[in-house]
Amino acid sequence: MARFTKAALLSAIFGATCVSAFTPMNLNIQGDRLQMRQSPTTSSSSLFMSTEAASSTDFNAVKVAKTGGRGAVTAAQDAADKNLSLGAPRERPDGGHFLTKGGVQITAQVDSLQFVNKNVNGEPSSEGTSVRAIEDLIDQLDYTRGVLLSSSYEFPGRYARWSLGFVNPPLEIAGKGQDCIIKALNARGTVLLPAIIKNMEELKADGVLENITISDDKIEVKVVPPAEVGTFSEEDRSRQPSLFSVVRSLVDLFGYEDGDGQLGLYGAFGYDLTFQFEPIDLKQDRDDEQRDILLYLPDEIVVVDQDKKDAWKISYEFSVDGKSTQGLARDDNEKVPFKAFDENDADAVAAFKDRDTPANEFSKSVDRSKEEFKVGNLFEAVLSQTFREKLGEDTPPSKLFRRLRDRNPSPYGFFINLGEDEYLVGASPEMFVRCEKTEDNDYRPGAIRVETCPISGTVARGEDALEDAKRVRSLIMNQKEESELTMCTDVDRNDKSRICEPGSVKVIGRRQIEMYSRLIHTVDHVEGYLREKFDALDAFLCHTWAVTVTGAPKTWAIQFVEDMERSPRCWYGGAVGLVGFDGTLNTGLTLRTVRVKNGVAEVRAGATLLYDSDPLDEEKETELKASAMMDAIVQKGDEVIDVSASKEEADDEDIGTGKKIVLIDHEDSFVHTLGNYLRQTGAEVQTLRSGPTALAAIEKMAMDGDKPDMVVLSPGPGNPSDFGLSKSIELLTKLGIPGFGVCLGLQGMVEHFGGELGVLSYPMHGKPSPITLTADGIKEESIFDGIPETFEVARYHSLHGIKDKIPDCLEITALTEDDIVMGIKHKTLPFAAVQFHPESILTSPSNGMKILKNALKYLKGSEE
């Protein structure tokens, strides 16, 4: 496993200039919200120190290893070796004739455009050039439906520069809740409807749709309600009926081999789509007209690849049931000019507010979140607020896009005319989910690689490069900011682990620096490979929505957002991009975005909150993030880092082969990472959401002679009683099934057997701690067999088993240096548990895997 010291990683990121990062200095920079803090429970060996400690620390004592490392392939080299796209369009296609899986005939014609990098002397380029084509698209998007995606930010192994767009699409897919409308926007779209009607009828026959209503230019469908939670495996949650069932059906209909990579569905995915994936108690009033999803099928696309210095236009013709789009006009869509804010509309003027959260009110929400952190209901939360400006006739959306493009280069720039006098203009820094097929991988030819780049950790840009370097130094050395990103990446890995190949989910870039116009971020880069039965839409849904815009545990954080924010998020925190008909997907988070609706420009910005958060600082962060967007409206003019979660050495046996594990999910954000680790032992793992249904399923397995070899009690928010853990443990005892608990699982065992729980004075969320094994912990057949007597683990908890109240039937197997119980084992029953997270990136994967394998090896059921 590749491992780097903090110093080595900094040197790799910043080169020789990084030497200055280890010179003593005062990091309390004026105007910089980040302060160095030290937790009272932080290990004395930690490199994260308070400002006072830093002034007396000999940074030269930090040693950089010169030998012993085996090295790791960089993300950039790996991308080159695998011929990954970095999100950019593939090389110019040849065109041709294709037959889709659903029987639609497609003809693609490719015409060259002269590549021009920019306008000359400020004058528009001539007809037939790439710049002219893009600028014309921007102008047209003020009054006609369409999409422009533009990446103007490069990062090795991650992002390339390109632009792609269209107007006058023939088909629109719009959905809200259970209802979806597929509408022909012109005569060319009408040609496609018969094939789509057939597809929808098949969905209805499969029990996915309740009904279908057909008219001359549209198809209206209603998706059946989702199945009851607990009646299906959590790994299959993304396959439950939803609006995405309709989208997947359309992708299947139009999918074809050897495509050009550009044809697909383009548009926006609203924040409320997450409620189709996770049941949430809605508290805020929604606009009846607000859509959850808006996608277009284009028939003519302009593509510009700045890196390859090439540009082209692809024109498509479709043939369905003997009827063709050949010869039908491409530009007869409805034209609706942008409408400025109407100052004469008394109702609109009275309803207008320049922000949804009054000044200094946001900080009160931060205080409220800290109460949730303290008791362990949340580890982190992302709350946001909205700022608004009226737009005049002289500030159409096209002007906003051009300003943002010039001032805020980003990997996910976009300009979308959604129709109904609504537009999205954005310069998002964060990938949501990207999927592409790869031939060169460890699993199978054509396996789909899924990648994400969680962003968390923020500091303002300095006045110059020297001040930037100081701020980067403060950001890298700030423990609170590292905890933010650690939690985000742990949750992100959990999202992938639900559907990815065991062992494929890896961190390939850790705390990398990305610089934008006003902000500096730390970014992780995570990849995985989908298991064969899952596709790009499963990957999309399993990450909905990113922890960086919600929090953790994700379900509880989403509910907290719903309870605390002052207005619905609409498109904010969702995604924009492409669902490709070739099985690919490229989407960015809807951040740094201006939503224009009825002449009002809205900018929403959020902050990642932890127990360490300073309320006023977090409010300032939202204002700072929003400022770049608002300017476009109003101004013219020696810690060890595990780089990969590698598999254990080849000589380590697959102890789980032939065994069946049931993982009870207590609504935590790391359940599927834990499941992924368990699968790496060779075991078959089934995840069931906690509750009576799960217990009934386990009892039925036992009655049917298919008793699980182990039940794992997952981590989770709240208290053990919230999930009835005592009933779960009673059932396992009755059936003689071994049980292994993580975090909440340990707390449930302590309570069930008569112990008491306490609350830490300082919640340990995303924090590393050294723990030491006790005499009982180093006994033969301990779950810590083969683990060092002292090692570092990841902690995410506020509740803990009180050492002096641990019942006599339980042995304490591990403790922190301040005597917090970190491991227990029952003296007579096959039960053991840990308070820490063996699946976190802060717990060495080799140690985490060893603990799980030992649990399978040494915890034996009554029939074994």
N, C-alpha and C positions, 0 to 999 in steps of 0.2 A: 504494500500500500504506500503510495507516494505521500510523504509528509514533509512539511516545510515549517521552519521557525518563522515567527512574526517578522523578524528582521529580514530573512531571506525573501519573504513574500513582498515586503515593502520595496526591497531592492529590485525585485523582478518587475514590479509595477512602475517604479519611478526612475530606475536607473541609478547612475552615480550620484545624482542630486539628493537621493534618499538619505545620504549620510547625515544631512542636517536634521533629519527626523529624530535622531538620537542624541541631539545636543540639548542640555537643560534650557528651558525657557518657561515663561509664564503663558499658559494656554488659555487664560481667561481673556480672549480677544474682544475688544470693544465692538459692539455691533454683531457679535457672533452669539447665537443663542445657546450653543453647546457649552456645557460646563463639565469638567472632569469630576466624577463622583466615585466614591469607593463604598461598596456595600460593607456593612459591619460583618458580614459572613464571608467576605472575599478571602481567598487563600493568600497567605503571605507570599507565596511564590508567584502570584499573578503579576503580569506585566502592566495591568491597568491600575493606575495609582491616582490619588488625589493630586491636585495642583501643588499642595504643600509638600507631599512626598516626592514629587518629581524634581523639585529644586535641590534635593539632597541625594538623589539617586545617581549612581555611577552607571550611565547608560553604556559606557565602554565595557562593562562587565557582561553585556549580552554577547554571547558567542555564536558565530555563524558556522555551522558544520561545513567542513570542506570535503569530507569523505563519508562514505556509507550510504548515501542516497542512491536510489536506482533510477530516479528521474520520472517524469510524466510527460506524455505527449500534450502539447498545448491545444486548447480548443481550436485555435486557428489552423494548426497543422492537421488536426483530426478532421476539420471541415474540408480542408484541401484534399486530404487522402480519400475521403468518402464522396468527394464531389458534391458537397452540400451547397444549397442555393444561397444561404444567408438571407433568405427572404426575397431575393431578387428574381425576376423572371429568368427562365432558362434561355439558352441561346435562341436566336431567331428561328421559328419553326418554318417548315416548308409548305404547310397547308396540305390540302387533299380532301378525300372523301372518307367519312367515317360512319359507322353504324353503332348507335349507343346500345347499352344493355336493354333498354326499354323499347328498342326498335325505331328510334328517331334517326333519320338520315341527316348528317351534318356535312356541309361543304365549307371548308375554310380557305380563304384567299388571303395571302400575305403580301402587302405592298410596302416597299422601302420608304423610309423617311430620311432625309439628310440630317445626320446628327450635328447639332449645334449646341455648344455647352451653355451659352447665355446670349442675351440680346447684345447687339453691338451699339455702343454709344447710347444706350438707353432706348434705342428704337426697336420696335418689334421686328423679329426676323421675317424673312420672306416666306411665301406660301411653300408648303412641302417640307418645311424643316421641323425638327423635333420641338424646338422652343415654341414656334408658332402654334403647333398642334396643341400643346399643353396650355398655352395662354388662351387660345380660343375656347378650350374646354372650361377653363376657369370662368371666363365671361359668360358662357352659356349656362353654367350651373346656378347663376342668379335667377334664372327664369324657367329652367327645365330640369326634370328629374335626372339624377345621375350620380356618379361617384368618381372622385379623384383620390388616389392613394399615392403618397410621395415620401420616400425615405431620403433624407438629406443628411444622415449621420452614419459614419462608419465606425466599426469596432471589429478588430480581428476575430474571426471565427464566429461572429454574431450578426453584424449588420453590414449591408452594402448600400450603395446609393442607386435609386431607381425611381421611376414614376410610371403610373398606369391609370388610365381613366376612360370614361365613356359618358355619353348622354343619350337621351331618347331610348331607354331600354324597352324592349317589347313586353316584358313581364314583371309584375310586382308581387311579392309575397309579404303580406302584413298580418301580424297576429297579436292577440291580447288574451291572456288567460287561456281558456280552452278553445277560443275561436280563431280561425285563420281564414283569410281571403286571398285567393290566387287570382290576380286580375290581369287581363290583357290591356296594355296601355295604348296599343295601336293595332292595326290590321295584321301586322306580322305576329303579334302575340296571340291573336285569335286562332291562327293556324296551329299553335301549340296546344290549345286547350283540350282537344280530344284525347291526346296521349296522357295528359295530366288527369283528366276525368277517369280514365281507365285505372290509373295508379291509385287515385283516391278510393275508387270502388274496391280495389284489392285491400286497401287499408281497412275499409269498413268491414269487409268480409273477414279480416283477421281480428276484428274486435278492437281496433285502435280508434276508429271514428264512431261517434254516435249517429251522425247524419251528414248528408251532403245535399247542398242546394245549388242548382246549376242555372245560370242565366246566360244571355248572349255573350257577355264579356267577362264573366267571372265565375269562380267556383268558391262557395262558402262551405267550410267544414267545421265540425265541432269535435274536438278530441275527447275521448272518454276520460272520466276522472282517474287520477292515479290510484294504484292499488294501496291498500292499507299498509302502513309502515309495519314491518315485521313479518309480512307474508311473502317477502322475496329476499333473496340474498343481497346484501349491500353491494357486492361486486356487480350485480345486475341493475343497480338503481338507474344508471344512465339509459337503460333499455326500457324503462317504464313509459307508458304513453305520455306524450307531451307535444308541444309545438315542434320539437326537434324530430318527432316521428314523421311529420310532414316534410321537413327539410331533408331528412335522410331518404325518404321515398323519392324526392325530386333528384337528389344526387344519384341514386340508383338508376332512375329513369334516363338521365342525361349522361351517365358515366360511360366512358369509352377508353379503350387501351390506346397507348401511344398518342395521347392527346398533346396539345401544345402547352398545357400547363396554365393557360390564361382563362379558359372558359370555366365558369362557375357561378355561384351566387355571391353577390357583393352587397355590403350594407352594414347595418348597425344592429346590435343586440342590447336590449335594455336591461337595466339592473333588476327589474322585477322578474326576469326569467329565472332567477335563482329560486323563486318560490315554486317553480315546477320541479325542482330537484330536491328541495328541503322544505317541509311544512313549517310555516312561520305564522304567528298570530299578527295579522296586519292591523296597525293602529292609525295610520295616516290616510287621509282622504286622497284618492287618486282622481286625476282628470279622466273622464270617460273617454276622451278622444286620444289619450296618450297610448301609443303602441309599444308592445314589448319587443317586437322584432320587425324589421323592415329590410327586405332583401330584393335585389334586382337581378334579373338575368339579362346580360347585355348581348347585343348582336354585332357590335363594332367596337373594338378596343384599341386605343393608342398606347404603345409601350415604349418607354425610353429607359435604356440601361446605361447609366452614366459611367459605370466601371468599364464596360466593354466598348463604350463609345458607339453604340448602335441604337437604332430606333426603327420601329415598324408599326404598321396598322394591320389588324386582323379583322376581316369582315366575314361573318357567318351567314349561311343560308340553312334553313331547316325545312325538312319535308316530313309530314305526318299524314298517314292515310291517303296518300295520293295528292295532297295539297301542299304547295310550297310557298315559301316567303319570297322566292325569286321574283324580282320586278316590283315588289311592294315598297313603298316609300319608307325610309328610315327616320324621317324627321317630322312626322305628322303628330307627334305627341302634344298634349296640352301644354301651352306656354303660359305661365303665371308669373309675372314680374314680382320682384321683391317689394314688399310693402313696408314703409317706414312706420314707426310708432305714431299713432294718430293722437295728437295733443287735443283734438276737438272731441275725442271720445271720452265723455265724462266718467263712464264706468271704468274704462281702462286706466285713466289717470288716477282715479280713486283707489284702484286695486294695486297700483304699482308701488313696490317697496324696493329700496336700493339694496337690501340684504334681508335674508330670511331669519337671521339671528342678530339681535341688537348687539352693539359693541360691548365687550366684556362679559357677555352672556355665555359665549362658547367655553370660557374657562370654568364656568360652573358645571358644565357637562363633563369636563375633565375631572373635576373633583368627584363627581358621581361615579365615574369609571374607576377611580382609585378605590372606592369602596368595594366594587366588584372584584378588583384584583386582590384586594386584601384577604378576602375569604375564599379565593380560588375559583370563582365562577368564570372569570376571564383571565387570560394571560396577557392579551393585548387587544386593543380595539381601535378601529379607524373611524373617527367621526369627522364630518365635513359640514361646511356651511356655504351658502350661495350668495353671490354678489351680482347685482344687476345694473345695466345701463340701457337707456333708451337709444335707439338707432335712428338717425335721420336719413334722408334720401341720399346724402353724400357718403354714407357708410354702408354700402351693401355688403353682403357676406363675402363676395369675391375680394373686396378690399381688405377685410379682416384676414382672409387666408394669405394674401400676398404679404401683409405685414408680418404675420406669424412666421411664414416661410423664410423671410429675410432675417428676422430677429431671433428666431428660436429653432435652429436646425434640430431635427429629431428623427428617430428611426420610424416613427409612425405619424407622419403628417397626413391630414385628410380633410376633404371638403365634400360634404354629401348634401345634396338637395333631397330631402325626405318627402317632398310634397306637402300639401296642407299648410303652406307658409311656415315650414320648419326646416332648419338647416343645422348641420353640425360642422364646426370648423375647429380643427385641433392640431396640436403638436405634442403628441404623447411620447414620453421617454421610455415606456415600458411595454415589452412584449407581453401578450396574454398567453396564447398557446400557438406554437408553430409545429406542424406535422409534415413530414415528407417521407416518401419511400426510399429505402437505401438497399443497395445490393450487397455492400461490404459491411457485414455486422456479424455478431456472434450467435445469431438466433436462426435466421432463415432468409433466403433471398426475397427482397421486397418488403421486409419487416418495416413497420412505420416507426420512425424516430419522432418522439415528442420532446420538445424543449420549451423551457420558460426561463425568464430572467428576473427573479424577484428583486425589487428595489426597496430598500429601507435603510435609513441613515441619511440625513440631509444636513447640509450646511450651506450658507450663502456664499456665492462667489466673492472673491476679494476685488480690490481695485486693480491689481495687476497680478502677474504670474507669481511673484514672490509672496504676496499675501495669500494667493490661492494655495501655495505650498503649505503655509502655516495652518490654513483652515483644513486642508486635507490631513495634516498631521493630527490636528485635534479630533477630527472625525474618526480616523483610523484607531486612535488610542482611547476613544470614548466607550466605556463599557455599556452604557445604556443603549447607544446606537448599535453596538455589536449584538446586544441581546435582541433588539428589534429584528435585525436581519436573521439572526439564528432562528428565532421563532417562525419567521416568515418562510425560511427555507425548510425547516422541519415540517411545517404544515404542507408546503408545496410537494415535498417528497412523499408525504402521506397521500396527497391527491393522486399522484402518479402511481403509487404502489397499489392502489385499488385495481388497476387494469394493466399494469406493466409486467413484463417478464421478471421473475425473481432475480435479483442481483443486478438488474439493468439500470436502476435508478441511481444516478451518480451526480455528485457535485463536481462540475468540470471547471468552475471558476468561482473563487471565494473572495468576497469583499473587494471586488474590482472597482476601480474608480471610473465613473462616467461624469463628464463635465457638460453642463448645459448653459444657456445664456445667463441665468441668474443663480443656478443651484449646482451643487456638487453632490453626487449620490454614491453610496456603496451598493454594489450589485453582485448577486450570486448568479451563476449560470448552472442550470440543472437539466439533465437529459434522462430519458428512459426509452425503452422499446415496448410497444404495445403487444400484449398477448394476442394470439392469432384471431380470436373471436371478436376483438374490439377494433373500432375504427377511429378516425379523426374526430368525429362528433362525440364519441364517448370521452375522448381526451378533453375536448372542450367542456363538456358537462361536468366532468369530475373535478375540474378546476374552478367551477362557477360558484361564487366569484372569487377572484384571487384574494389570498389572505392579506395582501398589501393594501386592499381597499375595504376589507371587512374586519378581520381580527381572528383571534383564536381563543378557545375552540370555536371553529368556524360557525356552527349552527347557533350557538349561544351568542356569538358576536353579532351575527346578522340580526338576531332578535333584539339585541341591545341597540344596534343602529336604528332599527325600526322604532324602538321605544323613545330614543333620545333626540334624533334629528328633527329639525323644524319643518321639513318639507320632503316630499318624495324625491328620490334621486333621478328619476326619469332615465336618461341615457348614461349619466355619470356612473363610473364604476363598472359599466358593462364593457362591450368590446366593439371594435369595427374591423372590417377586413374581408377576406375571401374564404369561402368554402368551395374548394376546387372539385370539379367533376372527375379528376384523376385520383382522388383520394387524399389530396393534400389539404392543408389548412394554414392560413397565415393571418393572425389577428393580433391587434394591439389593444391595450386597455384604454377605455375612454377617460383619459385624464388630460389635464392642460387643454381643456376643450371649452369653446364658446358654443352654447346652444342658443340659436336664434329662433324665437317663436313670436309671431304677431308683432314684429318690430322691436322686441325686447331681447337684449343679449344677456345671457346668464352664464356666469362662471362659477363653478363649484370647486372647492379645494378642501382637502382633508389632511389630517395629521395622525400618525401612528402613536397611540397612547400606551404607556406602560405604567406600572406602579411608580417608577422613577420620574415620570413626567412632571414638568413644571407647568401649571395651568396657563399662565400668561405667555410663556414661551411657545406652547403649542398653539395658542390662538394667533400669535405672531407668525408662526410657520404657515398657517392656512392663508393668512394675508399675503405673505411673501410669495407663496406658490401662485396665488391668484393674480398677483401684480403684473406678471408678464402678459397674461391674457387681457387684463384690464387695460394695459397700455396699448395693446393692439386695437382696442375699441376707442379709447379717448385721445390717444396721441397720434398725430399724423406722422406725420413724419417718424521573549523567547517562548510564547505560547505555541503549542503544536496545533497545526490545522490539518484535518484529514481532507485531502483533495478529492478522494474518491472512497465510496463505500465498497471496497473490494471484497471479493469472496475470500474465505479463509484458504489456507494452504491446501494443495491438492490432496495431501495425505489425511486430511480431516474427514472422517466418514460421514456419510449422509444418514445421521441417526434417525431422521424422521421418515425415511423411506418406508412406505406401506402403512404409515400411521395416519389417523384422521384427527384433526384438531378443530374444535368449534371455538371461534373467537367472539365473545359477547361484546358488542359495541355499545359503550356508554356515552355516545354522542361526543366523542373526543376527536381532536384534529390529527391524531397520530395513529389511529387504529389501523389504517391500511398499510402504513409503513411497518408496523408491528406484524401484520399479517404477511407482508412481503418477506420480512426476515424469517418468519416461521416456515414459509414455503421454501426458503433456501436450504432448510434442513432436509428437504425431500418430502415433507409431509403434505397431505391434502388439507387445505384450510377452507373452512366455510365461515363467513362472517354473518352474524345475526344481530340485528338491533335489539337491545335489551327489552325485556317485558315478558308478560305471560306467554305470548306466542313463541318466543325463543325457548323458554323453559319447556313448553309443551313439545316443541320440536325435538329437543334433546331427549326428553323422556320417551318419545315415540321411537327415536333411533335405538335407544336401549332396549325397548320392548321388541323391536324388529330384529334384534341381534346385530345391530350396527352401532354399538355404543362407542362414542368418541374415546380416543386414547388420552385426550386431555382437553380440558376447557380452560381457555385463557380469559381472565377478567380484565378488560381493557382499562386504560386510564379514563378520566372523564371529569367534567366540572361538577360543582355542587358537592353534596354529601352522599355517602353510600346509600342512605335511606331514600334519596331521590330516585334511585334505580332499583330498589329492593334487593340489594346485594345479598342480604341475609337469606332470602328465599333461594337465590341461586346457589349459595353455599350449602344450604340444607339439602337441595336436590342432588348436588354432587356427592355429598356425604351419603345420602340414601342409596344412590346408584353406584357408589364406589368408584367414581371418576376422579382422577387427579386434577387438581386445580392450581394454576399459576396466575398470580395477580401482579399487575403493574400499577403503581401509584394509587388510584382510587381502589384498585383491587386489593392492595395491601390494607388500606384503611378499612375496607369492608370486612376483611378477615379479622382484623383487630377488634372491631366492634362486635362482630358475630360471636366471637369466642369470649366476650366479656371484658375487653379492654376499653380504654377511653381515648378519644381524639382531642388534640389541641390545635390551636391556630398559631402559626409562626409569627413572631413579632415583625419579621420582614419576609414577605412572600418571595419564594425562590422560583421565578418564572424565566426559563431560558438561561439559567445561570449554571456555571460549572462549579462543582465542589469535589474536593478529595474525600473519599470515604475509606474506612479501614475495616477489615474483616475482624470479627470477634473469634474467640476460641471455638464457638459453635459453627462459625462461618468457614473455618478451615478444616472441619471434620471431613472424613471420607464420605463420599457421595453427597457432598454439598453442591448446590447450584453454582458455587463460586470455585469449584474444582478447576485448577489450572489458571486461575486469575491471580494477579499480584495481590499481596495483602493490603496494599494501599493503591488506589487508582482513582482517576477522575471520572465523574459521571455528570449527566445533564439532569437538572431538577426543574420540574414544573409543578409546584404545589404550595399551598398555604396550610392545609390540614396535615396532621402527622399523628402517628401513634405515640402517645406519651410513654416514655421509657419506663417510668416507675409504675405504670398502670397496665403494662403488657401482661396478659394472663399467663399463668404457669404452664399452660399447654403449648405455648409458643416460645420458640427459641429466637433470640435476637442474633442475627448473623452478620450485620454490618451497621456501622455507625459513622456519623460525621464527627469532625473534631470537637464539635460542641454537643455531642451526645444525642443527635436526632436519629431516630431509628430509620435505617435505610434498607434493611432486609430482615425477613422473618421466615421461620419454618415450623410447621406443626410437628410436635414430638411423635405422634402416633398416626396421624392421617397424612395422605399424600398431597399436602398443600404447602406451597412456598410462595413468597412474594417479595417484590422490591419496590421501594418508594421512588426510585429514580426511573429514568427512561432509557432502557437498553437500546432503543431504536433511534435515539437522537444523534445528530452529528457531533454533539459535544461528548458523547460516550463513544470511546473507540469502537468502531464496528466489529473489530475482532473480539473485544471483550463482550460486547452486546450479543453477538452470535454465540459465543461460547456459553454464556449464561442460559440462553434459550435451549441450546443443545443439551446442556446439563439437566435442565428441567425435564426434557423429554427422556433423558437417559435414566434419571434417578427417581423421578416421581412415578410410582407404580400403582395401578389400580388394584381393586380387590380380587380380580380374576387373574392377575399376572403373577 
